[in-house]
C-alpha cells in the first residue's frame, strides 16, 4: 500500500510511524486518550476519546476496538449499520453482546458529533 485512504491511530507512536504515508485525502481517526499531538499537515482528522469513552461508558478499555470500529463505519459508510452489528455480535463472547452494541453506537456518535 503506497498511500492509505484511512488511518486509525490508537497511540501517539502509531500516528508518528504511519502519518508520513498518508495523502491529502486521507482520513485520520486518533484516540485523543493517548494521541496528544497531531501534525498540521493532516487535513481530515477526527480526534475522539476512544479509550476514555470505552472505560467510562462501558467499564473496560477492552471495548475500545469496537468503539473505534463504530467510528470508522460511521465515517466510511462502507458497511450498513445492521450488517456491522450482526457481524460484531456473531463474534463477541456470550454475555457481552449489549456492551458491544453500545460500543458501536458510541463510536458512531463520537464522529457524527464533529
C-alpha positions, 0 to 999 in steps of 0.5 A, a space after each residue: 500500500 503506497 498511500 492509505 485512504 484511512 488511518 486509525 491511530 490508537 497511540 501517539 507512536 502509531 500516528 508518528 510511524 504511519 502519518 508520513 504515508 498518508 495523502 491529502 485525502 486521507 482520513 485520520 481517526 486518533 484516540 485523543 486518550 493517548 494521541 496528544 499531538 497531531 501534525 498540521 499537515 493532516 487535513 481530515 482528522 477526527 480526534 475522539 476519546 476512544 479509550 476514555 469513552 470505552 472505560 467510562 461508558 462501558 467499564 473496560 478499555 477492552 471495548 475500545 476496538 469496537 468503539 473505534 470500529 463504530 467510528 470508522 463505519 460511521 465515517 466510511 459508510 462502507 458497511 450498513 449499520 445492521 450488517 456491522 452489528 450482526 457481524 460484531 455480535 456473531 463474534 463477541 463472547 456470550 454475555 457481552 453482546 449489549 456492551 458491544 452494541 453500545 460500543 458501536 453506537 458510541 463510536 458512531 456518535 463520537 464522529 457524527 458529533 464533529 
